[in-house]
Amino acid sequence: MTVIYALLALSIGVAVGLAALTVGELRWEARNRLPRCTTCGERHHRHAAHR
């Protein structure tokens, strides 16, 4: 039973680690994505000159 509990704890630790990496990657992508402009609807940098 001790081996089963050790493997269970290891698998839970791996799952939590992968979830943390996934959330970190999604947050990084969201932070670096170009925002959608409320004026024209296109994706470009903030404070872009609209002509």
N, C-alpha and C positions, 0 to 999 in steps of 0.2 A: 504493500500500500504506500510506503514511503516513496518508492520510485514513481508511482503514478502521480502522487501529489507534487513531486519535483518536476515531472514533465508537464503537468498542468500549470504550475507556476511559471515555468519557462515559456510555455506557449502563450500564456496571458501576457507576460512581459514583452514577448515579440510582437504580439498584436497591438499592445499599447504603443510600442515604439514605432511601428509602421503607421499607426493612426496619427501619431504626432508628426512624423515626417510628411505625411500626406496633407495634413492641415497646414503645416508650414509652407509647403510648396504652393498650395492653393492661395494662401495669403500673399505670398511673394508675387505670384502671377497677377492677382487682383490689384496689388499696389503698383505694379509696373505697366499695367494695361492703359492704353490711352483712353481718357474719358470721352463719353458721348456729349457732344455740344448741345446745349439747350436751345441755341439760336438756329442752327442749320441742321442738326441731327447727325452730322458726320463725326468721325472719331479723329480728333487732333489735340495738340497740346493746349493746356489752359491759356487763356489770354491771347489766343491766336487772332490775327487781324482778319476781320471779315470784310471782303471788298464787294 
